[in-house]
């Protein structure tokens, strides 16, 4: 696949009003960026400057696009005007009184490029000398007033150094995808200046997008270099007005009424505390002298004037509100978690703050922001999570990310915490600490051996989500088939008991495909979990078990370094590369590929096969025999390190995209047996993510998808000639190859994590103990009865005595005699 490694075109938009003295530093810093300057367009939108700014730009920077306005049209309209005339795929907004770090733009782009959900990214903004904080994150209070975290504090190493999602970022140091910016309406031009970035970020969240802050992107700012020229009353007027506009447009219908009422009351309260107005002369029993007019400072009056403007413009605001709310994709319940400073008071006056508390209590604002309705979800990982991730780690990390919008998520890992998240808490656990974590949670997610090794999960009466996406009872059949039969039987019994325990105790099960779901429904039926209670609760049984396959990021893969072509010895820059995108496990079979590559070497020596990883990042995963068989076969056929190459390490999770984007085809081959039938090969999803045409052997659900959707070619497992033909067709038939790419582009969004996680989201919104377990708990018994005994479990004398009397009561002497005979014979 021919890849375009260039970063996207970006238009940098700089609004200017009499900023001649600042422009040189700002513009000069843009011309030394670590970014291809041919990919950058610089636009200065001048708002009627009278200080020679226009002439300065025309003379000193003729390559800059200059858009002169005859008058000051405002910050928001100026930026919108620049965005409409820009040619960049992204637009970056930059204040004129700033200068940027050399990596400023690259860090912004790297954070969100090709991401369909995270479309806006903001910079870390420091003082001009870099010693104090200007912007390192945002907070918003209930009435739409924005705050800058730690503004004016000294910069300290190790603080504010992790990317985070915020409701909004600094509009004077921000990158956003241009088509999205224009589609959602850009900055609201009624704002003129102040809080336009608050409203814009809030609107993005309402419409289903996300806003990220990246501390690696740095801007230096002369704070209020331009805005200091305006009076305080003008700033206050626009802030008060724009906050009212923002809350009116962006809160949902359930919350708008009481929020708007409380905001207007606190705004009036600010008038009272910043003036000498007194109600005394308006009382009937007042005997003193009365003036015809009240005198209040202009700054206090600005709050009144802002309320007046809000009332005057209500008709237009109603239209804007309808436009925003008609595109709502996120609930206020989710968005309010990003406010961070919901009860911050604008005034330091004790009188004002006391009155605000009364208003918030009286109108129920504390209830609006209450976290009580938000569930605490504990996700238990079965292996530690670091920069090198295998399937289970990828799965829990991405599910935690998606579900953090709907619950307070805590991801617990069995070992040292190596990586952190901006969206959820990552903690370590052992047997002792897990008990506290489990009892503090409202809902628990677990899977695999994690559940079996921690009995506390069986003791607590909490909804249990059991992830059975990996039918490891089937893969263990393959893994141990060359071991002695006694060991195979022992392993099979152990694995089967582990799975049965999960199926006994779980409340909601998730698996990877509809084919898997049918398999698990059979096992659940055998264990008595499909019964009148579960059927009565939901005849489809989707409330018992549903499909949550592996998913894909919303961010498309971005090539950040050369990793494969022209880098791996023996693989040239113009070779056609087949990528085996994961480990070599015993339940897979790359031997048909190795044999095919022997024939390919004679026809097309430029076609190479690369195995992405051999050594599993989890040291507890034992080395598998298929690795040695693969290497031995390639060596014996004389193609090892000629057209077959293996990486004997494991590629870091964040680096895998470089290998995917430098490859031309993704390959996978497996025998056609029972494990294959119910497997879900997650590496195939990586191929889909990278829009990489696929060659696979038949037999599993994803090979069916490849054939049905035209994502590549599927061949019979042992047919070497068919594999050769498939490889050659992919390498030579450009029209067919491109049709596969187009089909992959169409299918890929369906597998994104936020789509595949919908059954889990529904469960979080309505968590429940399963109907059969609930019925059992209501009976007062402490332990849930198991419908069948463990395989191989020895039964005591008292068991047989109970069964003897049971048969006597139910069946009489003749049938009881048959039962005793069967027991004696061991049946």
C-alpha positions in Angstrom: 0.0 0.0 0.0 1.4 3.4 -1.0 1.3 5.5 2.2 1.4 9.3 2.5 3.6 10.1 5.5 3.0 13.9 5.3 1.3 15.6 8.2 -1.9 17.4 7.3 -2.2 21.0 6.1 -2.9 23.5 8.8 -4.1 27.1 8.6 -2.9 29.2 11.5 -5.3 32.1 12.2 -4.2 35.1 14.1 -6.8 37.8 14.9 -5.2 41.2 15.4 -6.2 44.6 16.7 -3.5 47.2 17.1 -1.0 44.4 17.9 1.9 45.7 15.7 4.3 45.5 18.6 3.5 41.8 19.2 3.2 40.4 15.7 6.9 40.0 14.9 7.6 37.6 17.8 4.4 35.7 17.0 5.0 35.3 13.3 8.8 34.7 13.5 8.1 31.7 15.9 5.8 30.1 13.3 8.6 30.0 10.7 10.9 27.9 12.9 8.3 25.2 13.7 9.3 21.6 13.5 6.7 21.1 10.8 6.8 21.1 7.0 6.3 24.8 6.2 4.7 23.9 2.9 1.9 22.4 4.9 1.3 25.6 6.9 -0.8 28.6 5.9 -0.7 31.7 8.1 -3.6 34.0 8.1 -3.8 37.4 9.9 -7.3 38.8 10.3 -7.0 42.5 11.1 -9.8 44.1 13.0 -9.4 47.7 11.8 -6.0 48.4 13.4 -4.7 52.0 13.3 -1.1 51.2 14.5 0.4 50.2 11.2 -0.2 46.4 11.7 -1.6 45.9 8.2 1.3 47.7 6.5 3.8 45.9 8.7 2.5 42.4 7.7 2.3 43.4 4.0 5.9 44.6 4.0 7.6 42.1 6.3 5.6 39.0 5.7 4.2 39.1 2.2 3.7 35.3 2.3 1.1 35.7 5.0 -2.6 35.9 3.9 -3.9 39.2 5.3 -7.6 39.7 5.7 -8.2 43.4 6.6 -11.5 44.5 8.2 -12.5 48.2 8.3 -13.6 47.9 11.9 -13.3 45.7 15.0 -15.7 42.9 14.2 -14.6 40.9 17.3 -12.5 37.9 18.2 -15.1 35.3 17.3 -16.1 36.7 13.9 -12.5 37.3 13.0 -11.5 33.7 13.6 -14.6 32.5 11.8 -13.7 34.6 8.8 -10.2 33.2 8.7 -11.5 29.6 9.0 -13.9 30.1 6.1 -11.1 31.3 3.8 -8.5 28.8 5.0 -7.3 25.8 3.0 -6.0 23.7 5.8 -7.5 20.4 6.9 -7.1 21.8 10.4 -7.2 25.3 11.7 -5.1 26.6 14.6 -6.2 29.7 16.4 -3.4 31.8 18.0 -3.5 35.1 19.9 -1.3 37.8 18.4 0.5 38.4 21.7 2.0 34.9 21.8 5.0 33.0 20.5 5.1 29.3 20.1 7.5 26.5 20.9 9.1 24.7 18.0 7.0 21.6 18.6 3.8 23.5 19.3 1.9 22.5 16.1 3.3 19.0 15.7 2.2 18.1 19.2 -1.3 19.4 18.6 -1.6 17.5 15.3 -0.2 14.3 16.7 -2.8 14.3 19.5 -5.9 14.4 17.3 -5.0 13.8 13.6 -7.4 11.3 12.0 -9.5 11.1 15.1 -13.2 11.3 14.4 -14.2 11.9 18.0 -11.3 14.0 19.5 -11.4 16.9 17.0 -10.0 19.8 19.1 -6.8 20.1 21.1 -5.4 22.9 23.2 -2.0 24.0 24.3 -0.2 24.5 27.5 0.1 28.3 27.8 2.8 29.9 30.0 3.8 33.4 30.7 6.2 35.1 28.3 9.2 34.1 30.3 7.9 30.6 30.9 8.0 30.8 34.7 4.3 31.1 35.5 1.1 29.4 34.4 -1.4 31.0 32.1 -3.4 27.9 30.9 -3.0 24.3 32.0 -6.6 23.3 32.0 -10.1 24.6 32.5 -13.0 24.6 34.9 -16.6 25.8 34.4 -19.1 26.8 37.1 -22.8 26.2 36.9 -23.5 29.7 35.4 -21.1 29.3 32.5 -18.1 31.2 33.9 -14.8 29.7 32.8 -11.7 29.4 35.0 -8.1 28.7 34.3 -6.6 26.1 36.6 -3.6 27.4 38.7 -3.5 30.6 36.7 -0.5 32.7 37.8 1.2 30.0 39.8 4.8 29.1 39.3 5.6 26.3 36.8 6.8 23.2 38.6 8.3 20.1 37.1 6.0 17.1 37.2 2.8 19.1 37.5 0.3 19.4 34.7 2.3 17.2 32.4 -0.4 14.6 31.4 -2.8 15.1 28.5 -6.4 15.5 29.7 -9.9 15.9 28.4 -11.4 19.3 29.4 -14.8 20.9 28.6 -12.9 23.6 26.8 -9.4 24.8 26.0 -7.8 28.2 25.4 -9.3 29.6 22.2 -6.1 31.6 21.6 -3.9 28.4 21.5 -6.1 25.7 19.9 -6.3 23.3 16.9 -9.5 22.0 15.5 -10.6 20.0 12.5 -11.7 22.7 10.0 -14.8 20.8 8.6 -16.1 20.1 12.1 -15.4 23.7 13.2 -17.5 25.1 10.3 -20.2 22.4 10.6 -20.9 23.0 14.3 -21.1 26.8 13.6 -17.6 27.9 14.6 -17.3 30.5 17.4 -20.6 32.1 18.2 -20.3 35.6 16.7 -22.8 37.1 19.2 -20.0 36.6 21.7 -17.7 39.2 20.1 -15.0 38.4 22.7 -14.6 36.2 25.9 -16.0 32.7 26.6 -16.3 31.9 22.9 -13.9 29.0 23.5 -16.1 27.9 26.5 -19.2 27.8 24.4 -17.4 26.2 21.5 -15.9 23.4 23.6 -19.2 22.8 25.4 -21.0 22.6 22.1 -18.5 20.0 20.8 -19.2 17.8 23.8 -22.9 18.1 23.4 -22.6 17.1 19.8 -20.6 13.9 20.5 -17.0 15.2 20.1 -14.2 15.5 22.6 -11.8 18.2 23.5 -8.2 17.3 24.6 -5.4 19.4 26.2 -1.8 18.4 25.4 0.9 19.8 27.7 3.6 19.0 25.2 2.3 21.8 22.9 3.6 25.0 24.5 2.7 28.6 23.9 4.1 31.7 25.6 1.7 34.6 26.2 1.7 38.2 27.1 -1.5 38.0 29.0 -4.1 40.7 28.0 -1.5 42.3 25.7 -4.4 43.5 23.6 -7.5 43.2 25.9 -5.9 45.3 28.6 -6.7 48.4 26.5 -10.4 48.0 27.1 -12.1 49.0 30.4 -13.0 46.5 33.1 -16.7 47.2 32.6 -16.6 46.1 29.0 -14.9 42.9 29.8 -17.4 42.2 32.6 -20.3 43.0 30.3 -19.2 40.5 27.6 -18.4 37.9 30.1 -21.8 38.2 31.8 -23.6 38.3 28.6 -21.7 35.4 27.0 -22.1 33.1 30.0 -25.8 33.6 29.8 -25.8 32.8 26.1 -23.7 29.7 26.7 -25.9 28.2 29.4 -29.0 28.9 27.5 -27.8 27.1 24.4 -26.0 24.1 25.9 -27.8 22.8 29.0 -30.5 20.2 28.3 -34.2 20.8 28.8 -34.2 19.1 32.2 -31.6 21.4 33.7 -32.0 24.7 31.8 -34.8 26.2 33.8 -33.3 26.1 37.3 -29.8 26.8 36.0 -30.9 29.9 34.2 -32.9 31.1 37.2 -30.0 30.6 39.6 -27.6 32.3 37.1 -29.7 35.4 36.8 -30.1 35.6 40.6 -26.3 35.3 41.2 -25.8 37.9 38.4 -28.1 40.3 40.3 -26.3 39.5 43.5 -23.0 40.6 41.9 -24.6 44.0 41.1 -25.6 44.4 44.8 -22.2 43.5 46.2 -20.3 45.8 43.8 -22.5 48.8 44.4 -24.0 50.8 47.3 -27.6 49.9 46.4 -29.8 49.4 49.4 -33.4 48.3 49.7 -34.0 50.5 52.8 -35.4 53.5 51.0 -37.9 51.4 49.1 -39.7 50.1 52.2 -43.1 51.6 53.2 -41.8 52.6 56.7 -38.7 54.4 55.4 -38.7 58.1 56.7 -35.5 59.5 55.2 -34.8 61.5 52.1 -35.2 59.7 48.8 -33.2 60.5 45.6 -34.9 60.4 42.2 -32.0 58.3 40.7 -29.8 55.6 42.0 -26.0 55.8 41.3 -24.1 52.6 40.7 -20.6 52.0 39.2 -20.5 51.2 35.5 -18.8 47.9 36.3 -21.8 46.9 38.4 -24.2 48.2 35.8 -22.5 46.0 33.2 -24.1 42.9 34.7 -27.6 44.5 34.4 -26.9 45.5 30.8 -25.7 41.9 30.0 -29.1 40.6 31.3 -30.9 43.2 29.2 -29.0 42.0 26.1 -29.9 38.4 26.8 -33.6 39.3 27.0 -33.4 41.4 23.8 -31.7 38.6 21.9 -33.9 35.7 23.1 -35.6 35.1 19.7 -32.2 34.6 18.1 -30.9 32.5 21.0 -33.9 30.2 20.8 -33.0 29.4 17.2 -29.4 28.7 18.2 -30.5 26.6 21.1 -32.7 24.4 18.9 -29.8 23.9 16.5 -27.5 22.7 19.3 -30.0 20.5 21.1 -31.2 18.9 17.8 -27.7 17.5 17.4 -27.2 16.4 21.0 -25.4 13.1 21.4 -24.3 13.3 25.0 -26.4 13.8 28.1 -25.8 16.5 30.6 -25.2 13.7 33.1 -22.0 12.9 31.3 -20.9 16.4 30.3 -21.3 17.9 33.8 -18.5 15.7 35.0 -16.1 17.8 33.0 -17.1 21.1 34.7 -14.7 20.5 37.6 -15.5 23.9 39.2 -19.3 23.8 39.2 -19.8 25.7 42.4 -16.9 28.2 42.2 -18.0 31.8 43.0 -17.2 34.7 40.9 -16.9 37.2 43.8 -14.6 36.8 46.8 -17.2 38.7 48.9 -18.4 36.5 51.9 -21.8 38.1 51.5 -21.9 37.1 47.9 -20.8 33.5 48.5 -23.3 33.0 51.3 -26.1 34.2 49.0 -24.9 31.9 46.2 -25.1 28.9 48.6 -28.7 29.9 49.4 -29.6 30.2 45.8 -28.1 26.9 44.8 -29.9 25.1 47.6 -33.2 26.8 47.0 -33.2 25.9 43.2 -31.8 22.4 43.5 -28.5 23.1 41.7 -26.5 20.8 44.0 -28.9 18.0 42.9 -28.1 18.8 39.2 -24.4 18.1 39.8 -24.8 15.3 42.2 -22.6 12.3 41.4 -24.9 9.9 43.3 -26.6 8.7 40.1 -23.3 7.7 38.6 -22.3 4.1 39.1 -18.8 3.1 40.4 -17.5 0.5 38.0 -14.5 -1.7 38.9 -12.8 -3.3 35.9 -10.4 -6.1 36.9 -7.5 -6.8 34.5 -6.1 -10.2 34.6 -2.6 -9.0 33.6 -0.5 -5.9 34.1 -0.9 -3.1 31.6 2.1 -1.4 30.2 3.3 0.0 26.9 3.4 -3.5 25.4 -0.2 -4.7 25.3 -1.7 -8.0 24.2 -5.4 -8.6 23.6 -6.8 -8.7 27.2 -5.0 -5.6 28.1 -6.1 -3.7 25.0 -9.7 -4.8 25.7 -10.0 -3.6 29.3 -8.1 -0.4 28.7 -10.4 0.6 25.8 -13.6 -0.5 27.5 -12.6 1.6 30.6 -12.0 4.6 28.3 -15.5 4.3 26.7 -17.3 3.5 29.9 -15.7 6.3 31.8 -18.3 8.6 30.2 -21.1 6.8 31.9 -19.6 5.7 35.2 -16.8 6.4 37.6 -14.3 3.8 36.3 -11.5 2.2 38.3 -9.2 -0.1 36.3 -7.4 -2.5 38.7 -4.3 -4.2 37.5 -2.3 -7.0 39.3 1.0 -5.3 39.7 2.7 -2.0 39.6 0.8 0.8 37.8 2.9 1.6 34.7 0.5 3.8 32.7 -2.1 6.3 33.7 -5.2 7.5 32.0 -6.8 11.0 31.8 -10.3 9.4 31.8 -10.3 6.8 34.6 -8.3 5.8 37.6 -5.7 3.0 37.4 -4.9 1.2 40.6 -3.0 -2.0 41.5 -4.5 -4.8 43.5 -3.7 -8.0 45.3 -5.9 -10.5 47.2 -6.1 -8.2 50.2 -6.8 -4.9 48.5 -9.2 -6.4 46.0 -11.8 -7.0 48.8 -11.9 -3.3 49.6 -12.1 -2.3 45.9 -14.9 -4.8 45.3 -17.0 -3.7 48.2 -16.6 0.0 47.2 -17.8 -0.7 43.7 -21.4 -0.7 42.5 -20.7 -2.9 39.5 -17.7 -5.3 38.8 -16.3 -6.4 35.5 -14.1 -9.5 35.4 -13.2 -12.3 33.1 -11.0 -15.4 32.6 -9.0 -16.6 35.6 -9.4 -13.3 37.4 -12.8 -14.3 38.6 -11.7 -17.8 39.7 -8.7 -16.7 41.7 -10.6 -14.2 43.8 -13.4 -15.8 45.8 -14.5 -12.4 47.2 -16.2 -11.8 43.8 -18.6 -14.6 44.6 -19.4 -13.3 48.1 -20.6 -9.8 47.3 -24.1 -9.0 46.1 -23.1 -6.7 43.3 -23.9 -6.9 39.6 -21.2 -8.9 37.9 -20.2 -8.4 34.3 -18.4 -11.5 33.1 -16.3 -11.1 29.9 -16.2 -14.5 28.1 -14.9 -13.2 24.7 -12.2 -15.8 24.8 -13.4 -19.4 25.0 -10.2 -20.6 26.4 -11.6 -24.0 27.1 -11.4 -24.5 23.3 -7.9 -23.0 22.8 -6.6 -25.1 25.7 -7.6 -28.2 23.7 -5.2 -27.1 21.0 -2.5 -25.9 23.3 -2.3 -29.2 25.2 -3.1 -31.7 22.6 0.5 -33.0 22.4 0.7 -33.5 26.2 0.0 -36.8 27.9 -3.7 -37.6 28.0 -3.8 -37.5 31.9 -2.5 -33.9 31.7 -4.9 -33.0 29.0 -7.8 -34.3 31.0 -6.7 -32.6 34.2 -6.3 -29.3 32.3 -9.6 -29.7 30.6 -11.3 -30.3 34.0 -9.7 -27.3 35.6 -10.5 -25.0 32.7 -14.1 -26.3 32.5 -14.6 -25.7 36.2 -13.2 -22.1 35.9 -15.7 -21.4 33.1 -18.6 -23.0 35.0 -17.9 -20.8 38.0 -18.1 -17.7 35.8 -21.3 -18.9 34.3 -22.8 -19.7 37.7 -22.1 -16.3 39.3 -22.3 -13.8 36.5 -25.2 -11.4 36.0 -24.4 -10.2 32.6 -22.1 -11.8 30.0 -20.4 -10.4 27.0 -18.8 -12.3 24.2 -17.2 -11.4 20.9 -19.6 -12.6 18.2 -23.1 -13.9 17.5 -21.5 -17.3 16.8 -19.9 -17.3 20.3 -23.1 -16.1 21.8 -24.9 -19.3 20.5 -22.1 -21.4 22.0 -22.3 -19.7 25.4 -26.1 -19.9 25.4 -25.8 -23.6 25.1 -23.5 -23.8 28.1 -25.7 -21.4 30.1 -28.7 -23.6 29.3 -26.8 -26.7 30.5 -26.0 -25.0 33.8 -29.6 -23.9 34.4 -29.0 -20.2 33.7 -31.6 -20.2 30.8 -34.8 -20.6 32.8 -38.3 -19.1 33.3 -36.8 -16.3 35.3 -34.3 -15.1 32.7 -36.7 -15.7 29.9 -39.4 -13.8 31.7 -37.1 -10.9 32.2 -36.1 -10.8 28.5 -37.3 -13.3 25.9 -34.3 -12.5 23.7 -31.9 -13.2 26.6 -29.9 -10.1 25.6 -30.1 -9.0 29.2 -28.3 -12.2 30.1 -25.7 -12.3 27.3 -24.9 -9.9 24.5 -22.1 -9.3 21.9 -19.3 -6.8 22.6 -16.5 -7.7 20.2 -13.1 -6.2 20.2 -13.2 -2.6 19.0 -11.2 0.1 17.2 -10.1 3.6 18.2 -11.9 6.5 16.8 -8.5 7.9 16.0 -7.2 6.6 12.7 -3.6 5.3 12.7 -0.9 7.9 12.2 2.5 7.2 10.8 5.0 8.7 13.2 8.3 6.9 12.2 9.7 4.4 9.7 9.6 1.0 11.3 9.5 -1.6 8.6 10.2 -0.8 5.0 13.8 0.2 4.5 14.4 -0.4 8.2 14.2 -4.1 8.8 17.3 -5.7 7.1 16.1 -7.5 3.9 12.9 -5.5 3.5 13.3 -2.7 1.0 11.4 0.5 0.8 9.5 -0.5 -2.3 8.7 -4.1 -1.3 5.2 -5.5 -1.1 4.8 -6.5 2.6 2.5 -9.1 4.1 2.0 -8.5 7.9 1.3 -11.2 10.4 0.0 -8.8 13.0 0.5 -10.6 16.3 1.8 -13.6 18.1 2.3 -17.2 16.7 0.0 -19.4 18.9 -0.6 -23.1 18.7 -4.2 -22.6 17.6 -2.9 -20.7 14.6 -1.0 -22.2 11.7 1.3 -20.0 9.6 2.8 -23.0 7.9 0.6 -22.7 4.8 1.9 -19.1 4.5 5.5 -20.2 4.8 5.0 -22.8 2.1 3.3 -20.3 -0.1 6.2 -17.8 0.4 8.5 -20.5 -1.0 6.7 -20.4 -4.3 6.3 -16.6 -4.1 10.1 -16.2 -3.8 10.5 -17.7 -7.3 7.9 -15.4 -8.9 8.0 -12.2 -6.9 11.0 -11.8 -4.6 9.9 -8.3 -3.7 7.0 -9.8 -1.7 7.9 -10.2 1.9 6.2 -11.7 5.0 6.9 -10.1 8.4 5.7 -11.5 11.7 5.1 -8.6 14.1 5.7 -10.3 17.4 6.8 -13.5 18.9 7.7 -12.9 22.6 4.4 -12.2 24.5 4.6 -9.2 26.8 3.0 -11.2 29.6 5.9 -13.4 31.0 3.3 -15.9 32.3 2.4 -16.8 28.8 4.6 -19.8 28.0 6.5 -20.1 24.7 4.5 -22.1 22.2 5.6 -24.9 19.9 4.2 -23.2 16.8 6.9 -20.5 17.0 9.7 -23.0 16.7 7.9 -24.9 13.9 7.4 -21.7 11.9 11.1 -20.8 12.2 12.3 -24.3 11.4 10.0 -24.6 8.4 11.2 -21.2 7.0 14.8 -22.2 7.5 14.4 -25.7 6.0 12.8 -24.2 2.9 15.6 -21.7 2.5 13.5 -18.5 2.8 14.2 -17.5 6.4 15.3 -13.8 6.3 15.0 -13.8 2.5 11.3 -13.2 2.2 10.2 -14.3 5.7 11.1 -12.2 8.7 10.3 -12.5 12.4 10.4 -9.9 15.2 11.4 -11.9 18.2 10.3 -9.1 20.6 6.8 -7.5 20.9 5.9 -4.2 19.4 4.6 -1.5 21.8 0.9 -0.9 21.5 1.3 2.8 20.4 3.9 1.8 17.8 2.0 -1.0 16.0 0.3 1.6 13.7 3.7 2.3 12.0 4.0 -1.3 11.0 0.4 -1.5 9.9 0.8 1.6 7.7 4.0 0.4 6.1 2.4 -2.9 5.2 0.3 -3.7 2.1 -1.7 -6.7 3.3 -2.7 -8.2 6.6 -2.5 -12.0 6.8 -3.8 -14.7 9.2 -4.1 -18.5 8.9 -5.5 -21.1 11.1 -6.6 -24.7 11.0 -10.3 -25.3 10.6 -11.2 -26.8 14.0 -13.6 -26.0 16.8 -11.4 -23.3 18.3 -11.3 -21.5 15.0 -15.0 -21.6 14.6 -15.7 -19.7 17.8 -12.5 -17.5 17.8 -12.4 -13.8 17.2 -9.0 -12.9 15.9 -8.4 -9.4 17.2 -5.4 -8.8 14.9 -7.8 -8.7 12.0 -9.4 -5.7 13.5 -6.0 -3.9 13.4 -6.0 -4.6 9.7 -9.5 -3.1 9.4 -8.4 -0.1 11.4 -5.5 0.5 9.0 -7.7 -0.2 6.0 -5.3 -3.0 5.2 -6.7 -5.6 2.7 -6.8 -9.0 4.3 -5.8 -12.6 3.3 -7.2 -15.2 5.7 -7.9 -18.8 5.9 -11.6 -19.8 6.2 -13.4 -21.0 9.3 -14.0 -18.2 11.8 -16.5 -15.3 12.0 -14.0 -12.7 10.8 -13.1 -14.7 7.7 -16.8 -14.8 7.0 -16.8 -11.0 7.3 -13.9 -10.6 4.9 -15.8 -12.6 2.3 -19.2 -11.0 2.8 -17.9 -7.4 2.9 -15.2 -7.7 0.2 -12.4 -6.9 2.6 -9.9 -9.2 1.0 -9.6 -12.9 0.2 -10.3 -16.1 2.2 -8.8 -19.4 1.2 -9.0 -23.0 2.4 -6.6 -23.7 5.3 -4.3 -26.3 3.6 -4.5 -25.0 0.0 -1.0 -23.6 -0.6 -1.7 -22.9 -4.3 -4.8 -20.9 -3.3 -2.7 -18.9 -0.9 -0.1 -18.2 -3.5 -2.8 -17.1 -5.9 -4.4 -14.8 -3.3 -1.1 -13.1 -2.5 -0.2 -12.6 -6.2 -3.7 -11.2 -6.9 -3.4 -8.7 -4.0 0.1 -7.6 -5.2 -0.8 -7.2 -8.9 -4.5 -6.4 -9.2 -4.6 -2.7 -8.3 -8.3 -2.3 -9.0 -9.3 -5.2 -6.8 -6.9 -4.0 -4.1 -8.5 -0.6 -4.1 -12.0 -2.0 -3.9 -10.9 -3.8 -0.7 -9.6 -0.6 0.7 -12.9 1.2 0.0 -14.8 -1.6 1.6 -12.6 -1.4 4.7 -13.2 2.3 4.9 -16.9 1.6 4.9 -16.8 -1.2 7.5 -14.3 0.2 9.9 -16.6 2.8 11.8 -18.9 -0.1 12.8 -16.2 -1.6 14.9 -15.2 1.4 16.9 -15.1 1.0 20.7 -17.9 3.5 21.2 -20.1 1.4 18.9 -19.4 -2.1 20.0 -19.7 -1.1 23.7 -23.3 -0.2 23.5 -24.6 -3.3 25.3 -22.3 -2.6 28.2 -23.4 1.1 28.3 -27.0 -0.1 28.4 -26.2 -2.4 31.3 -24.4 0.5 33.2 -27.5 2.6 32.8 -29.7 -0.1 34.2 -27.5 -2.5 36.2 -29.2 -5.5 37.8 -28.7 -8.7 39.6 -29.8 -11.5 37.2 -33.4 -12.6 37.6 -32.5 -16.2 38.7 -29.9 -15.0 41.2 -32.3 -12.4 42.5 -34.9 -15.0 43.1 -32.4 -17.2 44.9 -31.2 -14.4 47.1 -34.8 -13.6 48.0 -35.1 -17.1 49.4 -32.6 -16.3 52.1 -30.0 -18.9 51.2 -26.4 -17.7 51.4 -24.8 -19.6 48.5 -26.1 -19.8 45.0 -26.7 -23.5 44.2 -24.8 -25.0 41.4 -26.9 -26.8 38.8 -24.2 -29.5 38.4 -21.3 -30.7 40.4 -17.7 -30.1 39.4 -16.4 -32.7 37.0 -14.3 -35.1 38.9 -15.3 -33.9 42.3 -15.5 -36.6 44.9 -18.9 -37.0 46.7 -19.1 -37.8 50.4 -21.1 -40.5 52.1 -23.8 -38.0 53.2 -24.4 -37.1 49.5 -25.3 -40.7 48.6 -27.5 -41.0 51.7 -29.5 -37.9 50.7 -29.9 -39.2 47.1 -31.0 -42.6 48.4 -33.9 -41.1 50.3 -34.7 -38.7 47.4 -35.2 -41.7 45.1 -37.2 -43.6 47.6 -39.6 -40.7 48.0 -39.9 -40.0 44.3 -39.5 -43.4 42.6 -40.1 -46.2 44.9 -38.0 -49.3 45.7 -37.5 -50.6 42.2 -36.0 -47.4 40.7 -34.0 -46.8 43.9 -32.4 -50.2 43.4 -31.4 -49.2 39.9 -29.9 -46.0 41.2 -27.8 -47.9 43.8 -26.6 -50.4 41.1 -25.5 -47.5 38.9 -23.6 -45.9 41.7 -21.8 -49.2 42.5 -20.9 -49.7 38.9 -19.6 -46.0 38.8 -22.0 -44.7 36.3 
